[in-house]
Amino acid sequence: PPFSVLCIGPNPALQRVLSFDAPLSLGGVNRAATLDQYAGGKGQGVALALHRWAPEAACVASLLGGDTGQAVEAMLDAAGVPCI
């Protein structure tokens, strides 16, 4: 078989991480310096981790729809994790 592990990811998500240059100010204006986005969800995370450990060992099956689904699929494709 082409893949050893099929990761089922029924809940794909985008994880967004804001980074700040200064400590947060309670009651003040806090502006993020950067915004990073990652493909998230349990099945997607397992597939990404397996891919880093053993490329071509895993693929992910997800229900991908809408803009979020397209973004998650593009991120997984860019990372080299096949989606079915």
ROZA-364170 format. One line per 4 residues: for each residue z negated, y, x of N, C-alpha, C, O, CB. Coordinates in pm, whole numbers, plus 50000, padded with zeros to 5 digits. Atoms other than C-alpha are relative to their C-alpha. Glycine has a CB too. Layout:
BEGIN
Z,Y,X,Z,Y,X,Z,Y,X,Z,Y,X,Z,Y,X ~ ...
END
This chain:
BEGIN
50000,49879,50083,50000,50000,50000,50000,50125,50087,49944,50125,50196,49878,50001,49906 ~ 49994,49878,49919,50068,50352,50119,49865,50069,50017,49843,50136,50118,50097,50096,49937 ~ 50132,49937,49992,49710,50467,50049,49892,49896,49984,49905,49802,49905,49985,50111,49894 ~ 50112,50091,50011,49382,50288,50096,49903,50041,49890,49838,49956,49828,49927,49991,50132
50098,49947,50096,49178,50514,49866,50069,50095,49904,50140,50187,49945,49884,50071,50074 ~ 49954,49908,50103,49272,50677,49539,49877,50074,49948,49788,50012,49889,50076,49925,49884 ~ 50112,49917,50046,49032,50963,49463,50036,50059,49864,50139,50125,49850,49967,50113,50104 ~ 49978,49946,50134,49006,51052,49095,49923,50131,49990,49801,50134,50007,49956,49898,49888
50061,49869,50010,48939,51421,49047,50029,50065,49867,50120,50148,49858,50047,50090,50113 ~ 49969,49945,50131,48924,51506,48677,49959,50146,49981,49994,50208,49881,49933,49918,49895 ~ 50050,49862,50016,48760,51845,48738,50036,50087,50120,49947,50135,50190,49849,49999,49980 ~ 49964,49914,49888,48963,52041,48995,49951,50143,49975,49943,50189,49862,50152,49999,50022
50050,49863,50011,48832,52389,49068,50039,50078,50124,50076,50021,50227,49846,50002,49980 ~ 49986,49913,49884,48876,52685,49296,49861,50047,50039,49788,50103,49958,50096,50121,49971 ~ 50126,49947,49950,48575,52762,49509,50031,50131,50070,50118,50138,50156,49928,49899,50097 ~ 49980,49868,49940,48553,53126,49602,49874,50040,50075,49764,50033,50021,50036,50106,49892
50112,49962,49914,48333,53246,49887,50020,50145,50043,50121,50180,50105,49988,49904,50125 ~ 49998,49860,49958,48258,53615,49938,49915,50015,50126,49806,49958,50134,49948,50095,49887 ~ 50075,49970,49878,48148,53734,50282,49976,50151,50006,50064,50231,49974,50075,49950,50128 ~ 50039,49860,49993,47964,54061,50337,49967,50036,50145,49913,49954,50219,49879,50030,49907
50029,49954,49864,47936,54267,50657,49854,50042,50015,49802,50043,50126,50091,50117,50036 ~ 50138,49950,49995,47587,54393,50568,49916,49920,49900,49971,49858,49809,49994,50153,49968 ~ 50087,50066,50098,47284,54249,50385,50022,50060,49861,50054,50178,49847,49851,50013,50042 ~ 49983,49953,50137,47303,54273,50007,49891,50101,49967,49776,50088,50008,49996,49883,49900
50090,49893,50039,47144,54583,49859,49970,49987,49851,50060,50007,49769,50059,50139,50034 ~ 50039,50014,50139,46951,54524,49536,50012,50136,49930,49951,50234,49972,49855,49945,49989 ~ 49980,49877,50074,47061,54788,49286,50105,50091,50061,50136,50196,50004,49872,50073,49990 ~ 49900,49918,49933,47322,54924,49527,50139,49943,49983,50158,49843,49913,49968,50015,50147
49862,50048,50002,47695,54881,49573,50019,49905,50118,49991,49940,50232,50103,50119,50007 ~ 49975,50101,49897,47784,54565,49764,50149,49967,49998,50200,49917,49897,49913,49872,49978 ~ 49857,50026,49993,48144,54533,49878,50025,49882,50094,49977,49878,50207,50077,50126,50049 ~ 49966,50117,49919,48279,54203,50002,50100,50037,50107,50194,50113,50083,50054,49887,49911
49906,49979,49890,48453,54207,50338,50119,49904,49988,50232,49941,50016,49930,49982,50135 ~ 49894,50099,50013,48650,53889,50271,49975,49911,49879,49862,49896,49833,50012,49915,50128 ~ 50006,50099,50107,48726,53642,49994,50081,49880,50048,50200,49892,50076,50055,50057,49864 ~ 49932,50124,49963,48810,53283,50087,50002,49909,49878,49904,49904,49803,49931,49930,50121
49988,50094,50111,48935,53026,49834,50028,49861,50054,50105,49845,50148,50111,50045,49901 ~ 49984,50139,49959,48916,52649,49867,50022,49914,49877,49976,49947,49767,49877,49951,50080 ~ 49987,50098,50107,49023,52355,49655,49865,49932,49984,49806,49887,50083,50113,49895,50030 ~ 50130,50058,50024,48709,52222,49493,50007,49890,49895,50113,49862,49839,49902,50106,49956
50012,50114,50090,48591,51937,49274,49962,49878,50082,49999,49868,50199,50131,49976,49922 ~ 50050,50117,49925,48429,51607,49371,50112,49913,50055,50109,49878,50173,49911,49917,49911 ~ 49890,50085,49954,48747,51399,49390,50084,50068,50106,50128,50004,50202,50087,49961,49884 ~ 49921,49926,49903,48933,51670,49575,49926,50011,50134,49986,49997,50240,50033,50141,49946
50081,49992,49878,48647,51712,49824,49999,49869,50077,50008,49868,50199,49857,50039,49967 ~ 49998,50132,49935,48636,51337,49893,50136,49976,50065,50143,49928,50178,49968,49888,49897 ~ 49866,50019,49944,49014,51326,49944,50021,50085,50125,50079,50038,50223,50107,50035,49895 ~ 49988,49914,49882,48999,51622,50185,49920,49945,50117,49968,49945,50231,49954,50143,49967
50083,50056,49893,48715,51464,50383,50063,49873,50058,50066,49856,50180,49858,49970,49948 ~ 49934,50123,49951,48893,51127,50404,50125,50033,50080,50154,49969,50180,50036,49908,49882 ~ 49878,49961,49928,49214,51300,50511,49967,50050,50141,50042,50023,50235,50075,50110,49921 ~ 50040,49952,49867,49031,51470,50799,49959,49883,50089,49983,49885,50210,49884,50102,49989
50048,50116,49924,48881,51136,50904,50114,49903,50030,50125,49853,50141,49889,49929,49922 ~ 49890,50096,49984,49189,50918,50851,50122,50050,49921,50138,50016,49804,49957,49857,49951 ~ 49881,49949,50071,49514,51099,50765,50081,49886,49939,50091,49777,49996,50089,50081,50096 ~ 49919,50095,50075,49732,50917,50514,49919,49886,49941,49977,49787,49896,50107,49944,50087
50083,50106,50057,49435,50708,50397,49971,50024,49853,49939,49930,49780,49870,49988,50077 ~ 50042,49970,50136,49374,50887,50068,50099,50091,49930,50173,50167,49993,49862,50065,50001 ~ 49928,49906,50084,49544,51062,49782,49908,50031,49883,49809,49962,49861,50139,49944,49952 ~ 50085,49959,50111,49400,51239,49479,50081,50004,49872,50195,50051,49870,49935,50137,50028
49941,49992,50133,49480,51202,49110,49916,50099,49920,49796,50077,49900,50007,49859,49930 ~ 50071,49895,50071,49387,51514,48915,50077,50043,49877,50198,50023,49867,49975,50119,50090 ~ 49938,49936,50115,49455,51681,48584,50016,50147,50037,49921,50224,50030,49914,49982,49868 ~ 49975,49865,49951,49616,52000,48711,50083,50077,49899,50191,50034,49860,50072,49997,50137
49927,49919,50095,49720,52273,48472,49973,50147,50022,49869,50185,50077,49964,49962,49858 ~ 50017,49857,49991,49768,52645,48461,50003,50052,50143,50040,49981,50236,49873,50040,49936 ~ 50000,49936,49869,49731,52887,48749,49904,49934,50097,49935,49917,50215,49966,50147,49986 ~ 50099,50065,49914,49418,52718,48882,50052,49866,50050,50038,49834,50168,49866,49981,49926
49943,50128,49960,49587,52378,48884,50109,50015,50104,50116,49936,50199,50054,49928,49880 ~ 49894,49975,49902,49888,52518,49069,49940,50040,50135,49989,49996,50239,50096,50109,49950 ~ 50063,49957,49875,49661,52683,49327,49932,49883,50070,49944,49868,50192,49898,50111,49973 ~ 50067,50116,49941,49456,52365,49381,50104,49905,50059,50087,49856,50171,49914,49926,49895
49895,50089,49949,49772,52155,49417,50062,50055,50127,50086,49980,50222,50108,49979,49893 ~ 49941,49938,49882,49920,52403,49666,49906,49989,50121,49950,49964,50233,50033,50148,49972 ~ 50097,50010,49891,49598,52400,49873,49990,49857,50052,49981,49835,50173,49863,50048,49954 ~ 50005,50141,49957,49583,52020,49877,50128,49963,50075,50122,49894,50177,49980,49907,49879
49873,50026,49931,49952,52001,49971,50000,50061,50140,50043,49997,50236,50118,50055,49919 ~ 50006,49933,49870,49896,52253,50252,49908,49926,50097,49930,49927,50218,49952,50145,49983 ~ 50093,50075,49916,49608,52040,50378,50054,49860,50034,49997,49789,50116,49865,49988,49931 ~ 49940,50130,49973,49833,51731,50374,49947,49888,49912,49969,49771,49941,49978,49963,50141
50054,50101,50092,49656,51553,50087,50095,49986,49883,50114,50081,49807,49855,50038,49950 ~ 49905,50019,50110,49907,51404,49843,49929,49998,49864,49819,49944,49851,50078,49870,50020 ~ 50050,50001,50138,49851,51460,49469,50094,49915,49916,50216,49923,49928,49989,50146,49942 ~ 49917,50078,50092,49967,51214,49209,49956,50025,49858,50013,49969,49765,49993,49849,50032
END
